[in-house]
Amino acid sequence: MDEQLYNNFNPIRCNVCFTRATDHRLMLVDQKLRFCKGCRLIGYCGEQHQKEDWKHHKDFCRTVTKILSVKKVEHILDARTDSGRIIGGSRRDLECAISLAECLVVSMLQRRLHQHEFSLLRYPNICRVCFEYDPRQLEPCETCFQVLYCSEEHRMQDAERHAKWCEMYRVNLLLDADYPTRLEKFDFPKLTPSELNTFPKNSFELVNLAYKNTIPMRPQSVQDFNNLKFVSNYSYIGTILYALNLTNMHQEVQKSLVLYVVGADGEIVFFDHNTCSIVFTFLPQVRDVVIHFIGPALSSIKDEIELNYEGGRSVKMYYHKGLFHTVEPSTPMDRPQLIICYNCGFHEHVDSHRDTWNATLNRMLRFVNIPIVFTSYTRAEASHDSAILYRASKHSSMKRKDLVFVKRAADNQFKDYKPLRNTNYLDEYDELYYPNGYVSVVVSRVP
């Protein structure tokens, strides 16, 4: 419901306008908003769009308004019992205030928050420095229009830190959630031997080289934003090719390439006829690619898909619903040349009954001299994920093997370049982040 309703909701704009202005979204950045007098969290361009949106907003709004009345406060962030106002507090105070607000709203609504409601609480319109929330005092950054300040003094105070993220905020605000314009189905792009001498440095170079384009990394036009989404579709295949080149496996691969995608879920949509064709572009000696997607979240409907290309080349994709450490021992599969886990979250449930990665990591580490690649959203998560894998390598079955980190929690230039806002206010290193933002590559070797 939310994706169709708001098309990438953002609390700093009139989302009714944004959803409808398909070709004119860049004109909405400095749009003046009137904020809801009830919850004081959502803004609209005018009364008409506020009325249109009321049927979607009213339950949340009435709940927040009731909390403000009961707590006798002006803003949901001040609803903390026996605590002072959030204005002038610390980032930890802000995190606590937001978490409490979420608990209060969910408790009264008696349901989970919709994505747009979650965004209203997680990313309130407040001064970046002092957390002032009076909309009459707030002015946005004139470049990204997404970060607010209550005074010129606070804007200057935050200028150095914000400069690192300003462009990402601008893209995050203006990038819609529609799927990019697709290329017509075609066979793989061909490159000359000289063009293959050096592997591209990032996804933009990879796509521009393959398709003879000049897509810019800093989008300015509506078409540029569409192109950025198109480039991001190649993050998943691009990361595989990057890892093969990094470990020199691209020189060992001959006619066949076998890949395991472990913990697979939504990323399967990025393996289509066009993105998969890039394998043959940069590995012209390969004629057959076999990809095994393995994960408990996969649909059990699909079994196999085959994509056919010029010259008898093909990509066969198999889907195995289940955990790797239970599927792999009982399912006939060729030995992989690379194992990859996207946005892995090894650390997420560590040392709890919900942790299924420990057994899977031990199973993956049995493959000697096979690169294991995993991506993470933030640097903190990448560091934790690397530590979890290293700990798994100390398992008894690894006694006679060494775990070699070729890359460890490194910035991934083949990331998905659609920036997302970080819900963790205490993570100052990644204020915004990318899917596949960090990459680690390890190889289990026999000493």
C-alpha positions in Angstrom: 0.0 0.0 0.0 2.7 2.5 1.0 4.8 2.1 -2.1 1.9 2.7 -4.4 0.6 5.5 -2.3 3.7 7.7 -1.7 6.4 6.5 -4.2 9.3 6.8 -1.7 7.8 8.9 1.1 9.9 11.7 2.5 8.8 13.9 5.5 10.3 17.1 3.9 8.0 17.3 0.9 4.4 17.1 -0.2 4.3 13.5 -1.2 1.0 13.9 -3.0 2.7 16.3 -5.4 5.7 14.1 -5.7 3.8 11.0 -6.6 2.0 12.8 -9.4 4.7 15.0 -10.8 6.4 12.2 -12.8 8.4 14.5 -15.1 8.6 17.6 -12.9 9.9 16.4 -9.5 13.0 18.5 -9.6 10.8 21.6 -9.5 9.4 20.6 -6.0 12.6 20.9 -4.0 11.9 24.4 -2.6 8.1 23.9 -2.3 6.7 25.7 0.8 4.8 23.3 3.1 2.0 23.7 5.6 2.3 21.3 8.4 -0.6 19.2 9.9 -1.9 21.0 13.0 -2.6 17.7 14.7 0.5 15.6 14.6 2.8 18.4 13.4 4.9 15.9 11.5 3.7 15.9 7.9 3.6 18.7 5.4 1.5 19.5 2.3 1.6 22.1 -0.4 -1.9 23.2 0.4 -5.3 22.4 1.9 -6.4 20.4 -1.1 -3.7 17.8 -1.0 -4.0 17.6 2.8 -7.7 16.8 2.4 -6.9 14.2 -0.2 -4.3 12.5 2.1 -6.5 12.5 5.2 -7.9 9.0 4.7 -4.4 7.7 4.8 -3.1 9.9 7.6 -6.0 10.2 10.0 -5.4 7.1 12.2 -1.8 8.0 12.8 -2.6 11.7 13.2 -5.3 11.1 15.8 -3.1 8.8 17.7 -0.2 11.3 17.9 -2.6 14.1 18.7 -4.0 12.1 21.6 -0.5 11.4 23.0 0.3 15.1 22.8 -2.9 15.9 24.7 -2.3 13.3 27.4 1.3 14.1 27.9 0.6 17.9 27.6 3.5 18.5 25.3 3.9 20.3 21.9 5.7 17.6 20.0 5.9 13.8 20.1 9.6 13.9 20.8 8.9 15.6 24.1 6.6 12.7 25.3 9.3 11.2 27.5 8.2 10.8 31.1 10.2 12.9 33.7 12.6 14.1 31.0 13.3 17.6 29.8 12.5 18.8 26.3 14.4 17.3 23.5 15.6 20.7 22.2 19.2 21.1 23.1 19.7 17.4 23.9 22.3 14.9 22.6 22.0 12.5 19.7 21.4 9.7 22.2 18.6 11.7 23.7 17.1 12.1 20.2 17.4 8.3 19.6 15.7 7.5 22.9 12.9 10.1 22.3 12.2 8.6 18.8 12.2 5.0 20.1 9.7 6.0 22.9 7.5 7.8 20.4 7.4 4.7 18.2 6.4 2.5 21.2 3.7 4.9 22.2 2.2 5.2 18.8 2.3 1.4 18.0 0.8 0.6 21.4 -2.2 3.0 20.8 -2.6 2.0 17.1 -2.4 -1.7 18.0 -0.7 -2.5 14.7 2.7 -2.1 13.0 3.5 1.3 11.5 3.2 1.7 7.8 6.5 2.7 6.1 5.4 6.3 5.7 4.4 6.5 9.4 7.7 5.0 10.4 9.5 7.7 8.3 7.5 10.5 10.0 8.8 9.4 13.4 12.3 8.3 12.4 13.1 11.4 10.4 11.3 14.3 12.1 11.7 17.8 10.7 14.0 19.3 13.3 17.1 21.4 13.5 20.1 19.3 12.8 22.1 20.9 15.7 19.7 21.6 18.5 16.6 19.6 17.5 14.3 22.6 17.5 11.0 21.5 15.9 9.0 24.7 15.5 8.5 24.8 11.7 8.4 28.6 11.8 12.0 28.7 12.8 13.3 26.0 10.4 15.0 26.6 7.1 16.4 23.9 4.8 19.8 23.5 3.3 19.6 25.3 0.0 21.4 22.5 -1.9 19.7 19.3 -0.6 16.5 20.9 0.9 16.4 18.0 3.3 18.5 19.0 6.3 17.0 21.8 8.5 18.4 24.5 10.7 16.8 26.9 13.1 19.5 29.6 12.6 22.4 30.6 10.4 24.7 30.0 13.4 23.7 26.3 13.5 23.9 25.9 9.8 27.5 27.2 9.9 28.3 25.0 12.9 27.1 21.9 11.0 28.6 22.9 7.6 31.7 20.7 7.5 29.8 17.6 8.6 26.9 18.2 6.3 29.1 18.8 3.3 30.0 15.1 3.2 26.3 14.0 2.9 24.6 16.9 1.1 24.7 15.4 -2.4 23.4 12.1 -1.1 20.6 13.8 0.7 19.6 15.6 -2.5 19.5 12.4 -4.4 17.6 10.7 -1.6 15.0 13.4 -1.7 14.4 13.5 -5.4 14.9 9.8 -6.4 11.5 8.1 -6.9 10.8 4.5 -6.3 9.7 3.6 -9.8 11.6 1.0 -11.7 14.0 2.6 -14.3 13.3 2.5 -18.0 14.4 -0.9 -19.2 16.4 -1.7 -22.2 14.8 -3.9 -24.8 16.1 -7.5 -24.6 19.3 -7.8 -26.4 22.4 -10.0 -26.5 25.4 -9.1 -24.5 27.5 -6.0 -25.3 30.8 -6.7 -27.0 34.1 -5.1 -26.0 37.4 -5.1 -27.8 40.5 -6.8 -26.2 42.0 -3.3 -25.4 38.8 -2.3 -23.6 39.0 -5.5 -21.5 42.6 -4.8 -20.4 41.4 -2.8 -17.3 38.4 -3.7 -15.3 36.1 -0.7 -14.6 36.5 1.2 -11.3 32.8 1.4 -10.4 29.3 0.6 -11.7 29.1 3.8 -13.7 32.3 2.9 -15.6 31.0 -0.6 -16.1 27.7 0.4 -17.6 29.1 3.3 -19.6 31.8 1.1 -21.1 29.4 -1.8 -21.9 26.7 0.4 -23.4 28.8 3.3 -24.8 27.0 5.8 -22.5 28.1 8.8 -20.4 25.8 8.5 -17.4 27.0 11.0 -14.7 27.5 10.0 -11.1 25.9 13.3 -10.0 22.3 13.4 -11.4 21.0 16.8 -12.5 18.0 16.0 -14.8 15.0 13.6 -14.5 16.8 11.4 -17.1 19.9 11.4 -14.9 18.0 10.1 -12.0 16.4 7.4 -14.1 19.9 6.5 -15.3 21.2 6.3 -11.8 18.6 3.7 -11.0 19.5 1.8 -14.1 23.2 1.8 -13.2 22.2 0.6 -9.7 20.6 -2.5 -11.2 24.1 -3.7 -12.1 25.4 -3.5 -8.5 24.8 -7.2 -7.9 26.4 -8.5 -11.0 29.0 -5.8 -10.9 30.1 -6.9 -7.4 30.5 -10.5 -8.6 32.7 -9.4 -11.5 34.7 -7.1 -9.2 35.4 -10.0 -6.8 36.4 -12.3 -9.6 38.9 -9.8 -10.9 40.1 -8.9 -7.4 40.9 -12.6 -6.6 42.2 -13.3 -10.2 39.5 -15.9 -10.5 38.5 -14.3 -13.8 41.7 -15.8 -15.3 40.9 -19.3 -13.9 37.3 -19.4 -15.1 37.0 -21.1 -18.5 33.8 -22.0 -20.3 31.6 -22.4 -17.2 31.0 -20.1 -14.2 29.1 -21.4 -11.2 27.9 -19.0 -8.5 26.2 -19.5 -5.1 24.0 -16.6 -3.8 23.5 -17.5 -0.2 20.8 -15.9 1.9 19.1 -14.9 -1.3 15.9 -12.8 -1.1 14.8 -9.7 -3.0 18.1 -9.3 -5.0 16.9 -12.0 -7.4 15.0 -9.3 -9.4 18.4 -7.7 -10.3 19.4 -10.9 -12.2 17.6 -10.4 -15.5 18.4 -10.9 -19.2 20.3 -7.6 -19.5 22.2 -7.5 -16.2 23.3 -11.2 -16.6 24.5 -10.5 -20.1 27.3 -8.3 -18.6 29.0 -11.5 -17.5 29.7 -12.5 -21.1 30.8 -8.9 -21.8 33.6 -9.0 -19.3 34.3 -12.7 -19.3 34.0 -13.5 -23.1 35.5 -16.9 -22.6 32.5 -18.0 -20.6 29.6 -19.7 -22.4 27.5 -21.1 -19.5 26.7 -19.4 -16.2 24.9 -21.3 -13.4 23.6 -19.4 -10.4 22.2 -21.2 -7.4 20.0 -18.9 -5.2 19.7 -20.4 -1.8 17.7 -18.8 1.1 14.7 -19.4 3.4 12.9 -16.3 2.1 12.8 -17.5 -1.5 9.5 -18.3 -3.1 9.0 -22.0 -3.5 7.1 -21.5 -6.8 10.2 -21.0 -9.0 12.5 -23.9 -9.7 14.6 -22.9 -12.7 15.0 -20.1 -15.2 17.2 -20.2 -18.3 18.3 -17.1 -20.2 19.7 -17.6 -23.7 22.1 -15.4 -25.6 24.0 -15.2 -28.9 26.4 -18.0 -29.7 24.7 -20.6 -27.6 25.5 -18.9 -24.3 23.1 -19.3 -21.4 22.5 -18.3 -17.8 20.7 -21.0 -15.8 19.3 -19.9 -12.4 18.1 -22.3 -9.8 16.1 -21.4 -6.7 16.4 -23.4 -3.5 14.2 -22.4 -0.6 15.9 -23.2 2.7 19.0 -22.6 4.7 22.3 -23.2 3.0 23.7 -25.7 5.6 20.6 -27.9 5.0 20.1 -27.4 1.3 23.7 -27.7 0.0 24.5 -31.2 1.5 21.4 -32.7 0.1 21.1 -30.9 -3.3 23.2 -31.9 -6.3 25.1 -28.7 -7.3 28.4 -28.1 -9.1 31.3 -26.8 -7.1 31.1 -22.9 -7.1 33.8 -20.6 -8.3 32.4 -17.8 -6.0 30.0 -17.6 -3.1 28.3 -14.3 -2.4 25.9 -13.0 0.3 24.3 -9.6 -0.4 23.6 -7.2 2.5 24.3 -10.3 4.7 23.6 -9.3 8.3 25.8 -12.0 9.8 25.8 -10.0 13.0 22.1 -9.4 13.3 21.0 -12.3 15.5 24.4 -13.5 16.7 24.4 -15.7 19.8 20.6 -15.9 19.8 18.2 -18.7 19.0 17.4 -16.8 15.8 20.9 -17.1 14.4 21.1 -19.4 11.4 24.2 -17.9 9.9 26.7 -19.7 12.2 26.0 -23.1 10.7 25.8 -21.7 7.2 29.2 -19.9 7.6 30.8 -23.1 8.8 29.5 -24.9 5.8 30.7 -22.2 3.3 34.1 -22.2 4.8 34.6 -25.8 3.8 35.2 -24.7 0.3 39.0 -24.2 0.0 40.4 -21.6 -2.4 36.9 -20.3 -3.3 36.2 -16.6 -2.7 33.5 -15.8 -0.2 32.1 -12.4 -0.8 29.7 -10.5 1.4 28.3 -7.0 1.3 26.9 -4.9 4.2 25.0 -1.6 4.4 27.2 0.4 6.7 30.9 0.3 7.8 29.9 -0.7 11.4 27.8 -3.6 10.1 30.6 -4.6 7.7 33.1 -4.7 10.6 30.8 -6.8 12.7 30.0 -9.1 9.8 33.7 -9.7 9.2 34.3 -10.4 12.9 31.5 -13.0 12.9 33.0 -14.8 9.8 36.4 -14.7 11.4 35.0 -16.2 14.6 33.3 -18.9 12.6 36.6 -19.8 10.9 38.0 -20.7 14.4 35.5 -23.6 14.5 37.1 -27.0 14.9 36.5 -27.9 11.2 38.9 -25.1 10.2 41.8 -26.1 12.3 44.0 -26.9 9.2 42.9 -23.9 7.2 43.7 -20.2 7.2 41.2 -17.5 6.5 42.6 -14.8 4.3 40.9 -11.4 4.0 41.4 -10.0 0.5 39.2 -7.1 1.3 37.7 -6.3 4.7 34.8 -3.9 5.2 36.0 -1.9 2.2 33.9 0.8 0.4 32.2 -1.0 -2.5 32.4 1.1 -5.7 29.9 -1.4 -7.2 27.3 -0.5 -4.6 23.7 0.2 -5.4 23.9 4.0 -5.8 20.4 4.8 -4.4 21.1 6.4 -1.0 19.0 5.5 2.1 18.7 7.4 5.4 20.2 5.6 8.4 17.8 5.0 11.2 20.6 4.8 13.7 21.3 8.4 14.8 24.4 7.3 16.7 26.1 6.0 13.6 27.9 9.2 12.5 30.1 7.4 10.0 27.2 6.4 7.7 24.5 9.1 8.0 23.2 7.7 4.8 24.1 4.4 3.3 23.8 2.2 0.2 22.7 -1.4 -0.4 25.9 -3.3 -1.0 27.7 -0.3 0.4 30.7 -2.2 1.8 32.3 -5.4 0.6 34.5 -8.0 2.1 36.2 -10.9 0.3 37.7 -13.9 2.1 39.3 -17.1 0.9 39.8 -20.3 3.0 43.2 -21.7 2.3 45.2 -24.7 3.4 48.6 -23.6 4.8 
